[in-house]
Amino acid sequence: MTTPLIILGCGYVGDRLARAALATGRTVRVCARSTGRLAPLGALGAQVKYLDAGVPKQLPIALSGLAGATVVYSIPPVTALPPGNAMRAALQAAYGGGAGCFVHFSSSGLYGDKPDDEIWVDEDTPLAHDDKAMQNVVSDEEAVLKSELDRLRTVILRLAPVYGAGRGMRSRLKKGDYKILGDGTHAISRIHIDDVVRVVNAVEERAPTKSVFLVADDEPTTQGEYAKWLTDRMGIPMPPSRDLYAPGGQRVAHRNRRIRNTRLKTALALELLYPTFREGEAAIEAEDAASA
């Protein structure tokens, strides 16, 4: 019997994860405030439920009836409640519903909002606690790490920016709203959406409880390197740039880093499908061509 999957906050990544699980015959439940955009998943056989994580009493309803399920929490911090409250309510509801594994999609942007281009970060790198915009993300992680629900295995995935068909630099270049920060030498990491799906599957099978993993591909680059390669491939001009310190304005936040993914690949015995942006962008082209 396959493990049911419940996705709380089913957006871009959740949709891909749900489709992959449905294709293998798993029972899938998808939850979000906007159920209309989940209708295509419902047509494929997913259970669709309304959920506002800012109303904690809705969580037990969303998480009931699928004992042994893996719960993927993909909801941004709920600012209508005290920090960490929505996460604690979700953990308790998952435990009460008999879930077996709770996977929290967190952010790799927890290491500060200023470019730090020569530094590599991993799971042991201290977080930046002076970044006010990320404080609620830290609170959600702390709620997971401090959870003492003994039979609920918890895992935190700090995702690098996710790209794929319809999301990422290629999509923004097409829309004309992508700008390079400064001279393009700032470091960026990323992860292809299909590799996020594979990471979740590996976590379900092998990750010990209280695990924390940074999720990124093998080759951090600079914005300029990536943009030059991609615009050459697309046959379009390089995008414009913007200053880190714009006259009369606030400093532009840059939370990306050079991410070392050694723990991810070693602990989960995982090789990425798209170890660099080159393989990932080729896959996007193939997917776009198939859709067309």
C-alpha positions as CSV (number, residue, x, y, z in Angstrom):
1,M,0.0,0.0,0.0
2,T,1.5,3.3,-1.0
3,T,1.9,6.2,1.4
4,P,-0.7,9.0,1.0
5,L,0.5,12.5,0.3
6,I,-1.0,15.7,1.7
7,I,0.3,19.0,0.3
8,L,-0.5,22.1,2.4
9,G,-0.2,25.2,0.3
10,C,-0.2,23.7,-3.2
11,G,1.4,26.1,-5.5
12,Y,4.0,25.8,-8.3
13,V,6.1,23.1,-6.6
14,G,3.1,21.4,-4.9
15,D,1.4,21.0,-8.3
16,R,4.4,19.2,-9.8
17,L,4.8,17.1,-6.7
18,A,1.1,16.2,-6.7
19,R,1.2,15.2,-10.4
20,A,4.2,13.0,-10.0
21,A,2.6,11.2,-7.0
22,L,-0.7,10.8,-8.8
23,A,1.1,9.2,-11.8
24,T,2.4,6.5,-9.4
25,G,-1.0,5.7,-8.0
26,R,-0.7,7.4,-4.7
27,T,-3.6,9.0,-2.8
28,V,-3.0,12.7,-3.0
29,R,-4.8,15.5,-1.1
30,V,-4.0,19.2,-2.1
31,C,-5.0,22.1,0.1
32,A,-5.0,25.8,-0.5
33,R,-7.1,29.0,-0.1
34,S,-7.7,29.1,-3.8
35,T,-9.3,25.8,-4.7
36,G,-10.2,26.9,-8.2
37,R,-6.6,26.7,-9.4
38,L,-6.4,23.2,-7.9
39,A,-9.3,22.0,-10.2
40,P,-6.9,20.4,-12.8
41,L,-5.4,18.3,-10.0
42,G,-8.9,17.3,-8.9
43,A,-9.6,16.2,-12.5
44,L,-6.5,13.9,-12.2
45,G,-7.9,12.3,-9.0
46,A,-6.5,14.4,-6.2
47,Q,-8.6,15.3,-3.2
48,V,-9.1,19.1,-3.1
49,K,-9.7,20.9,0.2
50,Y,-9.9,24.5,1.1
51,L,-7.4,25.6,3.8
52,D,-6.6,28.9,5.4
53,A,-3.6,28.2,7.7
54,G,-4.5,31.5,9.5
55,V,-7.5,29.6,10.9
56,P,-5.9,26.8,12.9
57,K,-9.1,24.9,13.5
58,Q,-9.2,24.1,9.7
59,L,-6.0,22.1,9.9
60,P,-7.3,19.0,11.7
61,I,-10.0,18.7,9.0
62,A,-7.5,19.1,6.2
63,L,-5.2,16.4,7.7
64,S,-7.7,13.8,8.9
65,G,-8.5,10.5,7.3
66,L,-5.2,9.6,5.7
67,A,-3.2,7.7,8.4
68,G,0.5,7.3,7.7
69,A,0.6,10.1,5.2
70,T,3.5,12.3,4.3
71,V,2.6,16.0,4.9
72,V,4.4,18.6,2.8
73,Y,4.0,22.1,4.4
74,S,4.5,24.7,1.6
75,I,2.9,27.7,3.2
76,P,4.7,31.1,3.7
77,P,4.8,32.4,7.3
78,V,1.3,33.2,8.5
79,T,1.6,36.8,9.8
80,A,-2.0,37.0,11.0
81,L,-0.9,34.7,13.9
82,P,2.0,35.0,16.4
83,P,5.3,33.7,14.9
84,G,5.4,29.9,14.6
85,N,1.7,29.4,15.7
86,A,0.4,28.2,12.3
87,M,3.4,25.8,12.0
88,R,2.8,24.4,15.5
89,A,-0.9,23.9,14.7
90,A,-0.1,22.1,11.5
91,L,2.4,19.8,13.3
92,Q,-0.2,19.0,16.0
93,A,-2.9,18.4,13.4
94,A,-0.6,16.1,11.4
95,Y,0.2,14.2,14.5
96,G,-3.4,13.9,15.5
97,G,-4.3,12.7,12.0
98,G,-1.7,9.9,12.2
99,A,0.8,11.3,9.6
100,G,4.1,9.6,9.4
101,C,6.4,12.3,8.0
102,F,6.2,16.1,7.9
103,V,8.3,18.0,5.3
104,H,8.6,21.7,5.7
105,F,9.6,23.8,2.6
106,S,11.7,26.5,4.1
107,S,14.1,28.9,2.4
108,S,17.8,29.0,1.6
109,G,17.6,32.8,2.0
110,L,18.3,32.6,5.8
111,Y,21.9,33.6,5.6
112,G,21.5,37.4,5.2
113,D,20.3,39.9,2.6
114,K,23.6,41.3,1.5
115,P,25.7,39.7,-1.3
116,D,28.5,37.5,0.0
117,D,29.8,36.1,-3.2
118,E,32.9,34.2,-2.1
119,I,31.3,32.4,0.9
120,W,29.9,28.9,0.5
121,V,27.0,28.0,2.9
122,D,25.9,24.6,4.1
123,E,23.7,23.3,6.9
124,D,26.2,24.2,9.6
125,T,26.5,27.9,8.5
126,P,25.0,30.2,11.1
127,L,21.8,31.9,10.1
128,A,21.5,35.7,9.9
129,H,19.3,36.8,12.8
130,D,19.4,40.5,11.8
131,D,17.4,40.0,8.6
132,K,13.9,41.2,9.8
133,A,12.2,40.0,6.6
134,M,13.2,36.4,7.3
135,Q,12.4,36.3,11.1
136,N,9.1,34.5,10.6
137,V,10.8,31.9,8.4
138,V,13.2,31.3,11.3
139,S,10.3,31.0,13.7
140,D,8.6,28.4,11.6
141,E,11.8,26.4,11.4
142,E,12.2,26.6,15.2
143,A,8.7,25.3,15.6
144,V,9.6,22.2,13.6
145,L,13.0,21.7,15.3
146,K,11.5,22.0,18.8
147,S,8.6,19.7,18.0
148,E,8.4,16.7,20.4
149,L,5.7,14.7,18.6
150,D,7.5,11.4,18.9
151,R,6.0,9.3,16.0
152,L,6.0,12.2,13.5
153,R,9.2,12.4,11.6
154,T,10.1,16.0,10.7
155,V,12.4,17.3,8.0
156,I,13.2,20.8,6.9
157,L,14.2,21.5,3.3
158,R,15.8,25.0,2.7
159,L,15.0,25.4,-1.0
160,A,17.2,27.5,-3.3
161,P,15.1,29.4,-5.9
162,V,13.1,26.9,-7.8
163,Y,13.1,27.0,-11.6
164,G,11.3,25.1,-14.3
165,A,8.8,25.5,-17.1
166,G,7.1,28.9,-16.5
167,R,9.3,29.8,-13.6
168,G,12.8,31.2,-13.3
169,M,15.2,33.4,-15.3
170,R,13.9,32.1,-18.7
171,S,10.3,33.0,-17.9
172,R,11.2,36.4,-16.6
173,L,13.5,37.2,-19.6
174,K,10.5,36.4,-21.8
175,K,8.4,38.8,-19.8
176,G,11.1,41.5,-19.8
177,D,11.1,41.9,-16.0
178,Y,14.5,40.4,-15.1
179,K,17.3,42.7,-14.1
180,I,20.9,41.8,-13.1
181,L,22.0,43.2,-9.8
182,G,25.0,45.5,-10.2
183,D,27.7,44.1,-12.5
184,G,26.3,40.6,-12.5
185,T,29.1,39.1,-10.3
186,H,26.8,38.2,-7.4
187,A,26.5,34.5,-6.7
188,I,23.2,32.5,-7.2
189,S,22.2,28.9,-6.6
190,R,19.0,27.3,-7.9
191,I,17.2,23.9,-8.1
192,H,15.1,22.4,-10.9
193,I,11.5,21.6,-9.9
194,D,11.8,18.0,-10.9
195,D,14.8,17.6,-8.6
196,V,12.7,19.0,-5.7
197,V,10.2,16.2,-6.3
198,R,13.0,13.7,-6.2
199,V,14.4,15.2,-3.0
200,V,11.0,14.9,-1.3
201,N,10.7,11.2,-2.4
202,A,14.2,10.5,-1.1
203,V,13.3,12.3,2.2
204,E,10.3,10.1,2.6
205,E,12.4,7.0,2.2
206,R,15.6,7.8,4.0
207,A,15.8,11.1,5.9
208,P,16.1,10.8,9.7
209,T,13.9,12.9,11.9
210,K,15.0,16.5,12.7
211,S,17.0,16.6,9.5
212,V,17.8,19.9,7.8
213,F,18.9,20.0,4.1
214,L,19.9,22.8,1.8
215,V,18.4,22.0,-1.6
216,A,20.4,23.3,-4.6
217,D,22.1,22.1,-7.7
218,D,25.8,21.3,-8.0
219,E,27.1,24.5,-9.6
220,P,26.4,27.9,-8.2
221,T,27.1,30.6,-10.7
222,T,26.9,34.4,-11.0
223,Q,23.9,36.1,-12.4
224,G,26.0,37.4,-15.3
225,E,27.2,33.9,-16.3
226,Y,23.8,32.4,-16.2
227,A,22.1,35.3,-18.0
228,K,24.8,35.4,-20.7
229,W,24.5,31.7,-21.4
230,L,20.7,31.8,-21.5
231,T,20.3,34.9,-23.6
232,D,22.8,33.6,-26.1
233,R,20.8,30.4,-26.3
234,M,17.5,32.2,-26.6
235,G,18.9,34.7,-29.1
236,I,17.9,37.8,-27.1
237,P,19.8,40.7,-25.7
238,M,21.3,40.7,-22.2
239,P,18.8,42.1,-19.6
240,P,19.4,45.5,-18.0
241,S,21.0,45.9,-14.6
242,R,20.0,47.7,-11.4
243,D,22.1,49.2,-8.7
244,L,22.4,47.5,-5.3
245,Y,22.3,51.0,-3.8
246,A,19.8,53.1,-5.8
247,P,20.0,56.8,-5.2
248,G,17.3,57.8,-2.8
249,G,16.0,54.2,-2.4
250,Q,16.6,51.3,-0.1
251,R,19.3,48.7,-0.7
252,V,18.2,45.9,-2.8
253,A,18.1,42.6,-0.8
254,H,20.1,39.8,-2.3
255,R,19.7,36.5,-0.3
256,N,21.1,34.0,-2.7
257,R,24.4,32.3,-1.9
258,R,26.9,29.7,-3.1
259,I,25.2,26.6,-1.6
260,R,27.1,23.4,-0.9
261,N,24.7,20.4,-1.4
262,T,27.0,17.7,-0.1
263,R,24.8,16.6,2.8
264,L,21.7,16.4,0.6
265,K,23.3,14.1,-1.9
266,T,25.3,12.0,0.7
267,A,22.6,11.5,3.4
268,L,19.9,10.8,0.8
269,A,22.0,8.8,-1.6
270,L,20.8,11.1,-4.3
271,E,22.1,12.2,-7.7
272,L,20.4,15.2,-9.3
273,L,18.7,14.9,-12.7
274,Y,19.8,18.5,-13.5
275,P,23.2,19.1,-11.7
276,T,23.6,22.5,-13.4
277,F,21.4,25.1,-15.1
278,R,22.5,23.8,-18.5
279,E,20.7,20.5,-18.2
280,G,17.8,22.1,-16.5
281,E,17.3,24.7,-19.2
282,A,17.5,22.0,-21.9
283,A,14.8,20.1,-20.1
284,I,12.6,23.3,-20.0
285,E,13.0,23.7,-23.7
286,A,12.0,20.1,-24.3
287,E,9.0,20.5,-22.0
288,D,7.9,23.7,-23.7
289,A,8.3,22.1,-27.1
290,A,6.1,19.2,-26.1
291,S,3.5,21.5,-24.7
292,A,3.4,23.5,-27.9
